[in-house]
Amino acid sequence: MSWFRFGLGMTAAASLTVAGLMMVTPVASEPRTSPLEDCAACHGADGIARDTEVPHLAGQNERYLFNQMMAFRNGKRAHKEMRYMARHMSVNEIAAIAAYYAALPTR
């Protein structure tokens, strides 16, 4: 789905689903975390990574973040962990995550 087709920018559209990222119904056999929690494990909830090998995401351009995640998801950008994470996310989740990290202040 293209947010732009409906006249919504990614920020406006993604903000509609950010709350949904935090609400996940766990499956009895496998407790799940939200996609945002998965991202925060490496990139930090504040978008500032604690590991020098992991990029900071806070304040990055929203479209850039979205495009990079889609490239990981589609296998056009190689990174084992990011490919795994991105291919399990919907386009809406990726858009919401991009909007979330883009809206955070940089340090």
LUMFI-721786 format. One record per atom (N, C-alpha, C): atom name; x, y, z; residue number from 1; residue in three letters. Coordinates in steps of 0.001 Angstrom, whole numbers. Layout:
N
<atom site="CA" px="X" py="Y" pz="Z" pos="NUM" code="ALA"/>
...
//
This chain:
107
<atom site="N" px="849" py="-1173" pz="0" pos="1" code="MET"/>
<atom site="CA" px="0" py="0" pz="0" pos="1" code="MET"/>
<atom site="C" px="889" py="1229" pz="0" pos="1" code="MET"/>
<atom site="N" px="562" py="2164" pz="-810" pos="2" code="SER"/>
<atom site="CA" px="1314" py="3407" pz="-845" pos="2" code="SER"/>
<atom site="C" px="582" py="4467" pz="-46" pos="2" code="SER"/>
<atom site="N" px="1242" py="5000" pz="964" pos="3" code="TRP"/>
<atom site="CA" px="646" py="6061" pz="1774" pos="3" code="TRP"/>
<atom site="C" px="436" py="7299" pz="918" pos="3" code="TRP"/>
<atom site="N" px="1301" py="7478" pz="-45" pos="4" code="PHE"/>
<atom site="CA" px="1244" py="8670" pz="-866" pos="4" code="PHE"/>
<atom site="C" px="43" py="8619" pz="-1808" pos="4" code="PHE"/>
<atom site="N" px="-395" py="7443" pz="-2168" pos="5" code="ARG"/>
<atom site="CA" px="-1554" py="7286" pz="-3032" pos="5" code="ARG"/>
<atom site="C" px="-2802" py="7850" pz="-2355" pos="5" code="ARG"/>
<atom site="N" px="-2846" py="7791" pz="-1030" pos="6" code="PHE"/>
<atom site="CA" px="-3998" py="8281" pz="-298" pos="6" code="PHE"/>
<atom site="C" px="-3808" py="9707" pz="194" pos="6" code="PHE"/>
<atom site="N" px="-2710" py="10339" pz="-220" pos="7" code="GLY"/>
<atom site="CA" px="-2469" py="11719" pz="164" pos="7" code="GLY"/>
<atom site="C" px="-1908" py="11874" pz="1561" pos="7" code="GLY"/>
<atom site="N" px="-1467" py="10789" pz="2163" pos="8" code="LEU"/>
<atom site="CA" px="-877" py="10865" pz="3489" pos="8" code="LEU"/>
<atom site="C" px="631" py="10768" pz="3365" pos="8" code="LEU"/>
<atom site="N" px="1343" py="11610" pz="4059" pos="9" code="GLY"/>
<atom site="CA" px="2791" py="11466" pz="4134" pos="9" code="GLY"/>
<atom site="C" px="3109" py="10275" pz="5002" pos="9" code="GLY"/>
<atom site="N" px="4322" py="9772" pz="4908" pos="10" code="MET"/>
<atom site="CA" px="4683" py="8608" pz="5717" pos="10" code="MET"/>
<atom site="C" px="4579" py="8927" pz="7200" pos="10" code="MET"/>
<atom site="N" px="4916" py="10142" pz="7622" pos="11" code="THR"/>
<atom site="CA" px="4864" py="10466" pz="9041" pos="11" code="THR"/>
<atom site="C" px="3439" py="10384" pz="9553" pos="11" code="THR"/>
<atom site="N" px="2504" py="10991" pz="8836" pos="12" code="ALA"/>
<atom site="CA" px="1108" py="10971" pz="9274" pos="12" code="ALA"/>
<atom site="C" px="552" py="9558" pz="9282" pos="12" code="ALA"/>
<atom site="N" px="801" py="8833" pz="8225" pos="13" code="ALA"/>
<atom site="CA" px="280" py="7472" pz="8125" pos="13" code="ALA"/>
<atom site="C" px="937" py="6559" pz="9137" pos="13" code="ALA"/>
<atom site="N" px="2240" py="6675" pz="9284" pos="14" code="ALA"/>
<atom site="CA" px="2954" py="5796" pz="10204" pos="14" code="ALA"/>
<atom site="C" px="2577" py="6079" pz="11639" pos="14" code="ALA"/>
<atom site="N" px="2302" py="7328" pz="11970" pos="15" code="SER"/>
<atom site="CA" px="1933" py="7633" pz="13349" pos="15" code="SER"/>
<atom site="C" px="637" py="6946" pz="13737" pos="15" code="SER"/>
<atom site="N" px="-193" py="6628" pz="12752" pos="16" code="LEU"/>
<atom site="CA" px="-1435" py="5924" pz="13024" pos="16" code="LEU"/>
<atom site="C" px="-1189" py="4494" pz="13485" pos="16" code="LEU"/>
<atom site="N" px="-33" py="3936" pz="13119" pos="17" code="THR"/>
<atom site="CA" px="225" py="2540" pz="13460" pos="17" code="THR"/>
<atom site="C" px="1306" py="2346" pz="14513" pos="17" code="THR"/>
<atom site="N" px="1957" py="3417" pz="14973" pos="18" code="VAL"/>
<atom site="CA" px="3013" py="3266" pz="15973" pos="18" code="VAL"/>
<atom site="C" px="2457" py="2623" pz="17233" pos="18" code="VAL"/>
<atom site="N" px="1293" py="3058" pz="17678" pos="19" code="ALA"/>
<atom site="CA" px="696" py="2456" pz="18869" pos="19" code="ALA"/>
<atom site="C" px="442" py="975" pz="18659" pos="19" code="ALA"/>
<atom site="N" px="66" py="598" pz="17457" pos="20" code="GLY"/>
<atom site="CA" px="-175" py="-802" pz="17143" pos="20" code="GLY"/>
<atom site="C" px="1079" py="-1649" pz="17202" pos="20" code="GLY"/>
<atom site="N" px="2237" py="-1035" pz="17003" pos="21" code="LEU"/>
<atom site="CA" px="3493" py="-1783" pz="17082" pos="21" code="LEU"/>
<atom site="C" px="3752" py="-2287" pz="18493" pos="21" code="LEU"/>
<atom site="N" px="3271" py="-1569" pz="19469" pos="22" code="MET"/>
<atom site="CA" px="3525" py="-1951" pz="20849" pos="22" code="MET"/>
<atom site="C" px="2494" py="-2954" pz="21367" pos="22" code="MET"/>
<atom site="N" px="1423" py="-3175" pz="20614" pos="23" code="MET"/>
<atom site="CA" px="374" py="-4086" pz="21041" pos="23" code="MET"/>
<atom site="C" px="463" py="-5374" pz="20236" pos="23" code="MET"/>
<atom site="N" px="1001" py="-6405" pz="20842" pos="24" code="VAL"/>
<atom site="CA" px="1156" py="-7686" pz="20168" pos="24" code="VAL"/>
<atom site="C" px="487" py="-8751" pz="21029" pos="24" code="VAL"/>
<atom site="N" px="-296" py="-9575" pz="20403" pos="25" code="THR"/>
<atom site="CA" px="-925" py="-10677" pz="21112" pos="25" code="THR"/>
<atom site="C" px="21" py="-11864" pz="21077" pos="25" code="THR"/>
<atom site="N" px="544" py="-12277" pz="22235" pos="26" code="PRO"/>
<atom site="CA" px="1477" py="-13397" pz="22238" pos="26" code="PRO"/>
<atom site="C" px="791" py="-14715" pz="21910" pos="26" code="PRO"/>
<atom site="N" px="1496" py="-15558" pz="21190" pos="27" code="VAL"/>
<atom site="CA" px="1033" py="-16897" pz="20905" pos="27" code="VAL"/>
<atom site="C" px="1427" py="-17755" pz="22097" pos="27" code="VAL"/>
<atom site="N" px="575" py="-18676" pz="22487" pos="28" code="ALA"/>
<atom site="CA" px="815" py="-19475" pz="23682" pos="28" code="ALA"/>
<atom site="C" px="2160" py="-20191" pz="23650" pos="28" code="ALA"/>
<atom site="N" px="2561" py="-20669" pz="22486" pos="29" code="SER"/>
<atom site="CA" px="3801" py="-21433" pz="22412" pos="29" code="SER"/>
<atom site="C" px="5041" py="-20548" pz="22264" pos="29" code="SER"/>
<atom site="N" px="4851" py="-19317" pz="21841" pos="30" code="GLU"/>
<atom site="CA" px="6011" py="-18463" pz="21596" pos="30" code="GLU"/>
<atom site="C" px="5685" py="-17010" pz="21920" pos="30" code="GLU"/>
<atom site="N" px="6191" py="-16501" pz="23054" pos="31" code="PRO"/>
<atom site="CA" px="5956" py="-15099" pz="23356" pos="31" code="PRO"/>
<atom site="C" px="6686" py="-14230" pz="22332" pos="31" code="PRO"/>
<atom site="N" px="6006" py="-13173" pz="21860" pos="32" code="ARG"/>
<atom site="CA" px="6589" py="-12316" pz="20837" pos="32" code="ARG"/>
<atom site="C" px="6776" py="-10913" pz="21372" pos="32" code="ARG"/>
<atom site="N" px="7712" py="-10225" pz="20789" pos="33" code="THR"/>
<atom site="CA" px="7903" py="-8820" pz="21096" pos="33" code="THR"/>
<atom site="C" px="7402" py="-8019" pz="19909" pos="33" code="THR"/>
<atom site="N" px="7231" py="-6739" pz="20105" pos="34" code="SER"/>
<atom site="CA" px="6798" py="-5888" pz="19002" pos="34" code="SER"/>
<atom site="C" px="7997" py="-5619" pz="18095" pos="34" code="SER"/>
<atom site="N" px="7750" py="-5256" pz="16846" pos="35" code="PRO"/>
<atom site="CA" px="8859" py="-4909" pz="15951" pos="35" code="PRO"/>
<atom site="C" px="9705" py="-3767" pz="16512" pos="35" code="PRO"/>
<atom site="N" px="9072" py="-2811" pz="17166" pos="36" code="LEU"/>
<atom site="CA" px="9825" py="-1697" pz="17735" pos="36" code="LEU"/>
<atom site="C" px="10746" py="-2164" pz="18851" pos="36" code="LEU"/>
<atom site="N" px="10279" py="-3086" pz="19669" pos="37" code="GLU"/>
<atom site="CA" px="11129" py="-3648" pz="20719" pos="37" code="GLU"/>
<atom site="C" px="12299" py="-4421" pz="20109" pos="37" code="GLU"/>
<atom site="N" px="12036" py="-5110" pz="19007" pos="38" code="ASP"/>
<atom site="CA" px="13106" py="-5830" pz="18319" pos="38" code="ASP"/>
<atom site="C" px="14177" py="-4862" pz="17825" pos="38" code="ASP"/>
<atom site="N" px="13751" py="-3743" pz="17251" pos="39" code="CYS"/>
<atom site="CA" px="14704" py="-2736" pz="16752" pos="39" code="CYS"/>
<atom site="C" px="15499" py="-2131" pz="17904" pos="39" code="CYS"/>
<atom site="N" px="14778" py="-1825" pz="18987" pos="40" code="ALA"/>
<atom site="CA" px="15402" py="-1171" pz="20132" pos="40" code="ALA"/>
<atom site="C" px="16476" py="-2040" pz="20779" pos="40" code="ALA"/>
<atom site="N" px="16387" py="-3335" pz="20618" pos="41" code="ALA"/>
<atom site="CA" px="17388" py="-4236" pz="21204" pos="41" code="ALA"/>
<atom site="C" px="18795" py="-3891" pz="20720" pos="41" code="ALA"/>
<atom site="N" px="18925" py="-3449" pz="19488" pos="42" code="CYS"/>
<atom site="CA" px="20241" py="-3088" pz="18942" pos="42" code="CYS"/>
<atom site="C" px="20409" py="-1576" pz="18748" pos="42" code="CYS"/>
<atom site="N" px="19340" py="-926" pz="18268" pos="43" code="HIS"/>
<atom site="CA" px="19425" py="489" pz="17907" pos="43" code="HIS"/>
<atom site="C" px="19001" py="1415" pz="19036" pos="43" code="HIS"/>
<atom site="N" px="18506" py="856" pz="20146" pos="44" code="GLY"/>
<atom site="CA" px="18076" py="1653" pz="21289" pos="44" code="GLY"/>
<atom site="C" px="16679" py="2213" pz="21109" pos="44" code="GLY"/>
<atom site="N" px="15906" py="2254" pz="22186" pos="45" code="ALA"/>
<atom site="CA" px="14565" py="2832" pz="22130" pos="45" code="ALA"/>
<atom site="C" px="14635" py="4312" pz="21813" pos="45" code="ALA"/>
<atom site="N" px="15753" py="4936" pz="22183" pos="46" code="ASP"/>
<atom site="CA" px="15958" py="6357" pz="21904" pos="46" code="ASP"/>
<atom site="C" px="16668" py="6577" pz="20569" pos="46" code="ASP"/>
<atom site="N" px="16898" py="5488" pz="19833" pos="47" code="GLY"/>
<atom site="CA" px="17541" py="5585" pz="18523" pos="47" code="GLY"/>
<atom site="C" px="19042" py="5732" pz="18580" pos="47" code="GLY"/>
<atom site="N" px="19614" py="5643" pz="19769" pos="48" code="ILE"/>
<atom site="CA" px="21056" py="5746" pz="19949" pos="48" code="ILE"/>
<atom site="C" px="21587" py="4362" pz="20312" pos="48" code="ILE"/>
<atom site="N" px="22326" py="3777" pz="19382" pos="49" code="ALA"/>
<atom site="CA" px="22862" py="2424" pz="19584" pos="49" code="ALA"/>
<atom site="C" px="23961" py="2440" pz="20634" pos="49" code="ALA"/>
<atom site="N" px="24034" py="1398" pz="21414" pos="50" code="ARG"/>
<atom site="CA" px="25060" py="1288" pz="22461" pos="50" code="ARG"/>
<atom site="C" px="26339" py="638" pz="21932" pos="50" code="ARG"/>
<atom site="N" px="26234" py="-40" pz="20815" pos="51" code="ASP"/>
<atom site="CA" px="27366" py="-732" pz="20190" pos="51" code="ASP"/>
<atom site="C" px="27898" py="144" pz="19053" pos="51" code="ASP"/>
<atom site="N" px="29197" py="296" pz="18970" pos="52" code="THR"/>
<atom site="CA" px="29792" py="1148" pz="17934" pos="52" code="THR"/>
<atom site="C" px="29616" py="577" pz="16533" pos="52" code="THR"/>
<atom site="N" px="29285" py="-693" pz="16422" pos="53" code="GLU"/>
<atom site="CA" px="29073" py="-1334" pz="15121" pos="53" code="GLU"/>
<atom site="C" px="27649" py="-1157" pz="14593" pos="53" code="GLU"/>
<atom site="N" px="26763" py="-603" pz="15423" pos="54" code="VAL"/>
<atom site="CA" px="25352" py="-459" pz="15070" pos="54" code="VAL"/>
<atom site="C" px="25056" py="1026" pz="14848" pos="54" code="VAL"/>
<atom site="N" px="24418" py="1369" pz="13735" pos="55" code="PRO"/>
<atom site="CA" px="24158" py="2791" pz="13473" pos="55" code="PRO"/>
<atom site="C" px="23053" py="3374" pz="14356" pos="55" code="PRO"/>
<atom site="N" px="23209" py="4661" pz="14665" pos="56" code="HIS"/>
<atom site="CA" px="22157" py="5410" pz="15352" pos="56" code="HIS"/>
<atom site="C" px="21046" py="5673" pz="14346" pos="56" code="HIS"/>
<atom site="N" px="19805" py="5610" pz="14790" pos="57" code="LEU"/>
<atom site="CA" px="18666" py="5858" pz="13914" pos="57" code="LEU"/>
<atom site="C" px="17929" py="7150" pz="14262" pos="57" code="LEU"/>
<atom site="N" px="18137" py="7676" pz="15451" pos="58" code="ALA"/>
<atom site="CA" px="17422" py="8878" pz="15887" pos="58" code="ALA"/>
<atom site="C" px="17679" py="10036" pz="14933" pos="58" code="ALA"/>
<atom site="N" px="16575" py="10624" pz="14468" pos="59" code="GLY"/>
<atom site="CA" px="16679" py="11798" pz="13613" pos="59" code="GLY"/>
<atom site="C" px="17058" py="11540" pz="12169" pos="59" code="GLY"/>
<atom site="N" px="17220" py="10276" pz="11806" pos="60" code="GLN"/>
<atom site="CA" px="17522" py="9959" pz="10403" pos="60" code="GLN"/>
<atom site="C" px="16329" py="10332" pz="9535" pos="60" code="GLN"/>
<atom site="N" px="16575" py="10540" pz="8270" pos="61" code="ASN"/>
<atom site="CA" px="15520" py="10857" pz="7326" pos="61" code="ASN"/>
<atom site="C" px="14542" py="9688" pz="7236" pos="61" code="ASN"/>
<atom site="N" px="13264" py="9986" pz="7369" pos="62" code="GLU"/>
<atom site="CA" px="12235" py="8939" pz="7393" pos="62" code="GLU"/>
<atom site="C" px="12201" py="8119" pz="6110" pos="62" code="GLU"/>
<atom site="N" px="12237" py="8779" pz="4985" pos="63" code="ARG"/>
<atom site="CA" px="12204" py="8058" pz="3707" pos="63" code="ARG"/>
<atom site="C" px="13445" py="7177" pz="3561" pos="63" code="ARG"/>
<atom site="N" px="14602" py="7664" pz="3989" pos="64" code="TYR"/>
<atom site="CA" px="15829" py="6867" pz="3941" pos="64" code="TYR"/>
<atom site="C" px="15665" py="5598" pz="4781" pos="64" code="TYR"/>
<atom site="N" px="15184" py="5753" pz="6018" pos="65" code="LEU"/>
<atom site="CA" px="14999" py="4585" pz="6879" pos="65" code="LEU"/>
<atom site="C" px="14035" py="3586" pz="6256" pos="65" code="LEU"/>
<atom site="N" px="12929" py="4092" pz="5731" pos="66" code="PHE"/>
<atom site="CA" px="11942" py="3224" pz="5103" pos="66" code="PHE"/>
<atom site="C" px="12565" py="2477" pz="3920" pos="66" code="PHE"/>
<atom site="N" px="13256" py="3202" pz="3050" pos="67" code="ASN"/>
<atom site="CA" px="13858" py="2582" pz="1864" pos="67" code="ASN"/>
<atom site="C" px="14912" py="1546" pz="2229" pos="67" code="ASN"/>
<atom site="N" px="15704" py="1818" pz="3254" pos="68" code="GLN"/>
<atom site="CA" px="16732" py="860" pz="3658" pos="68" code="GLN"/>
<atom site="C" px="16107" py="-408" pz="4231" pos="68" code="GLN"/>
<atom site="N" px="15067" py="-234" pz="5042" pos="69" code="MET"/>
<atom site="CA" px="14383" py="-1405" pz="5590" pos="69" code="MET"/>
<atom site="C" px="13747" py="-2241" pz="4479" pos="69" code="MET"/>
<atom site="N" px="13174" py="-1574" pz="3500" pos="70" code="MET"/>
<atom site="CA" px="12588" py="-2300" pz="2372" pos="70" code="MET"/>
<atom site="C" px="13679" py="-3021" pz="1583" pos="70" code="MET"/>
<atom site="N" px="14840" py="-2403" pz="1452" pos="71" code="ALA"/>
<atom site="CA" px="15959" py="-3053" pz="752" pos="71" code="ALA"/>
<atom site="C" px="16426" py="-4291" pz="1518" pos="71" code="ALA"/>
<atom site="N" px="16500" py="-4207" pz="2844" pos="72" code="PHE"/>
<atom site="CA" px="16830" py="-5395" pz="3648" pos="72" code="PHE"/>
<atom site="C" px="15759" py="-6459" pz="3456" pos="72" code="PHE"/>
<atom site="N" px="14502" py="-6042" pz="3521" pos="73" code="ARG"/>
<atom site="CA" px="13370" py="-6969" pz="3410" pos="73" code="ARG"/>
<atom site="C" px="13369" py="-7689" pz="2070" pos="73" code="ARG"/>
<atom site="N" px="13681" py="-6980" pz="1004" pos="74" code="ASN"/>
<atom site="CA" px="13667" py="-7548" pz="-342" pos="74" code="ASN"/>
<atom site="C" px="14977" py="-8222" pz="-735" pos="74" code="ASN"/>
<atom site="N" px="15961" py="-8188" pz="152" pos="75" code="GLY"/>
<atom site="CA" px="17249" py="-8805" pz="-137" pos="75" code="GLY"/>
<atom site="C" px="18148" py="-7982" pz="-1040" pos="75" code="GLY"/>
<atom site="N" px="17794" py="-6728" pz="-1291" pos="76" code="LYS"/>
<atom site="CA" px="18622" py="-5865" pz="-2135" pos="76" code="LYS"/>
<atom site="C" px="19788" py="-5256" pz="-1363" pos="76" code="LYS"/>
<atom site="N" px="19685" py="-5256" pz="-50" pos="77" code="ARG"/>
<atom site="CA" px="20786" py="-4810" pz="799" pos="77" code="ARG"/>
<atom site="C" px="21122" py="-5967" pz="1717" pos="77" code="ARG"/>
<atom site="N" px="22372" py="-6353" pz="1716" pos="78" code="ALA"/>
<atom site="CA" px="22794" py="-7546" pz="2449" pos="78" code="ALA"/>
<atom site="C" px="23179" py="-7227" pz="3894" pos="78" code="ALA"/>
<atom site="N" px="22551" py="-7919" pz="4802" pos="79" code="HIS"/>
<atom site="CA" px="22913" py="-7922" pz="6223" pos="79" code="HIS"/>
<atom site="C" px="22056" py="-9009" pz="6860" pos="79" code="HIS"/>
<atom site="N" px="22703" py="-10040" pz="7350" pos="80" code="LYS"/>
<atom site="CA" px="21997" py="-11231" pz="7817" pos="80" code="LYS"/>
<atom site="C" px="20916" py="-10912" pz="8852" pos="80" code="LYS"/>
<atom site="N" px="21272" py="-10186" pz="9916" pos="81" code="GLU"/>
<atom site="CA" px="20318" py="-9904" pz="10984" pos="81" code="GLU"/>
<atom site="C" px="19199" py="-8977" pz="10512" pos="81" code="GLU"/>
<atom site="N" px="19565" py="-7937" pz="9748" pos="82" code="MET"/>
<atom site="CA" px="18550" py="-6991" pz="9286" pos="82" code="MET"/>
<atom site="C" px="17610" py="-7650" pz="8276" pos="82" code="MET"/>
<atom site="N" px="18114" py="-8523" pz="7463" pos="83" code="ARG"/>
<atom site="CA" px="17256" py="-9252" pz="6514" pos="83" code="ARG"/>
<atom site="C" px="16236" py="-10082" pz="7268" pos="83" code="ARG"/>
<atom site="N" px="16699" py="-10767" pz="8303" pos="84" code="TYR"/>
<atom site="CA" px="15801" py="-11579" pz="9115" pos="84" code="TYR"/>
<atom site="C" px="14726" py="-10716" pz="9772" pos="84" code="TYR"/>
<atom site="N" px="15147" py="-9608" pz="10376" pos="85" code="MET"/>
<atom site="CA" px="14200" py="-8734" pz="11074" pos="85" code="MET"/>
<atom site="C" px="13189" py="-8128" pz="10097" pos="85" code="MET"/>
<atom site="N" px="13670" py="-7594" pz="8991" pos="86" code="ALA"/>
<atom site="CA" px="12814" py="-6864" pz="8058" pos="86" code="ALA"/>
<atom site="C" px="11826" py="-7775" pz="7331" pos="86" code="ALA"/>
<atom site="N" px="12226" py="-8979" pz="7024" pos="87" code="ARG"/>
<atom site="CA" px="11310" py="-9832" pz="6263" pos="87" code="ARG"/>
<atom site="C" px="10132" py="-10308" pz="7101" pos="87" code="ARG"/>
<atom site="N" px="10215" py="-10140" pz="8407" pos="88" code="HIS"/>
<atom site="CA" px="9108" py="-10507" pz="9281" pos="88" code="HIS"/>
<atom site="C" px="8214" py="-9312" pz="9612" pos="88" code="HIS"/>
<atom site="N" px="8480" py="-8168" pz="8982" pos="89" code="MET"/>
<atom site="CA" px="7683" py="-6962" pz="9225" pos="89" code="MET"/>
<atom site="C" px="6827" py="-6648" pz="8007" pos="89" code="MET"/>
<atom site="N" px="5662" py="-6105" pz="8278" pos="90" code="SER"/>
<atom site="CA" px="4807" py="-5642" pz="7189" pos="90" code="SER"/>
<atom site="C" px="5309" py="-4269" pz="6720" pos="90" code="SER"/>
<atom site="N" px="4838" py="-3855" pz="5576" pos="91" code="VAL"/>
<atom site="CA" px="5189" py="-2528" pz="5063" pos="91" code="VAL"/>
<atom site="C" px="4694" py="-1457" pz="6033" pos="91" code="VAL"/>
<atom site="N" px="3526" py="-1659" pz="6611" pos="92" code="ASN"/>
<atom site="CA" px="2990" py="-702" pz="7587" pos="92" code="ASN"/>
<atom site="C" px="3884" py="-616" pz="8821" pos="92" code="ASN"/>
<atom site="N" px="4378" py="-1742" pz="9294" pos="93" code="GLU"/>
<atom site="CA" px="5272" py="-1730" pz="10454" pos="93" code="GLU"/>
<atom site="C" px="6577" py="-1017" pz="10121" pos="93" code="GLU"/>
<atom site="N" px="7109" py="-1268" pz="8942" pos="94" code="ILE"/>
<atom site="CA" px="8345" py="-603" pz="8528" pos="94" code="ILE"/>
<atom site="C" px="8129" py="901" pz="8438" pos="94" code="ILE"/>
<atom site="N" px="7010" py="1322" pz="7882" pos="95" code="ALA"/>
<atom site="CA" px="6701" py="2757" pz="7786" pos="95" code="ALA"/>
<atom site="C" px="6583" py="3382" pz="9169" pos="95" code="ALA"/>
<atom site="N" px="5942" py="2685" pz="10101" pos="96" code="ALA"/>
<atom site="CA" px="5776" py="3203" pz="11457" pos="96" code="ALA"/>
<atom site="C" px="7112" py="3304" pz="12182" pos="96" code="ALA"/>
<atom site="N" px="7958" py="2318" pz="12003" pos="97" code="ILE"/>
<atom site="CA" px="9276" py="2335" pz="12641" pos="97" code="ILE"/>
<atom site="C" px="10120" py="3465" pz="12066" pos="97" code="ILE"/>
<atom site="N" px="10081" py="3649" pz="10757" pos="98" code="ALA"/>
<atom site="CA" px="10827" py="4749" pz="10126" pos="98" code="ALA"/>
<atom site="C" px="10355" py="6089" pz="10669" pos="98" code="ALA"/>
<atom site="N" px="9044" py="6257" pz="10803" pos="99" code="ALA"/>
<atom site="CA" px="8491" py="7513" pz="11334" pos="99" code="ALA"/>
<atom site="C" px="8907" py="7715" pz="12789" pos="99" code="ALA"/>
<atom site="N" px="8873" py="6651" pz="13561" pos="100" code="TYR"/>
<atom site="CA" px="9239" py="6736" pz="14978" pos="100" code="TYR"/>
<atom site="C" px="10681" py="7200" pz="15143" pos="100" code="TYR"/>
<atom site="N" px="11615" py="6519" pz="14493" pos="101" code="TYR"/>
<atom site="CA" px="13022" py="6874" pz="14655" pos="101" code="TYR"/>
<atom site="C" px="13346" py="8234" pz="14037" pos="101" code="TYR"/>
<atom site="N" px="12694" py="8585" pz="12948" pos="102" code="ALA"/>
<atom site="CA" px="12934" py="9896" pz="12326" pos="102" code="ALA"/>
<atom site="C" px="12485" py="11029" pz="13232" pos="102" code="ALA"/>
<atom site="N" px="11464" py="10800" pz="14029" pos="103" code="ALA"/>
<atom site="CA" px="10924" py="11841" pz="14911" pos="103" code="ALA"/>
<atom site="C" px="11739" py="12031" pz="16196" pos="103" code="ALA"/>
<atom site="N" px="12641" py="11107" pz="16488" pos="104" code="LEU"/>
<atom site="CA" px="13435" py="11219" pz="17709" pos="104" code="LEU"/>
<atom site="C" px="14527" py="12269" pz="17559" pos="104" code="LEU"/>
<atom site="N" px="14865" py="12948" pz="18646" pos="105" code="PRO"/>
<atom site="CA" px="15951" py="13942" pz="18572" pos="105" code="PRO"/>
<atom site="C" px="17309" py="13259" pz="18464" pos="105" code="PRO"/>
<atom site="N" px="18204" py="13878" pz="17729" pos="106" code="THR"/>
<atom site="CA" px="19567" py="13343" pz="17617" pos="106" code="THR"/>
<atom site="C" px="20382" py="13834" pz="18803" pos="106" code="THR"/>
<atom site="N" px="21525" py="13229" pz="19003" pos="107" code="ARG"/>
<atom site="CA" px="22437" py="13675" pz="20065" pos="107" code="ARG"/>
<atom site="C" px="23742" py="14076" pz="19478" pos="107" code="ARG"/>
//
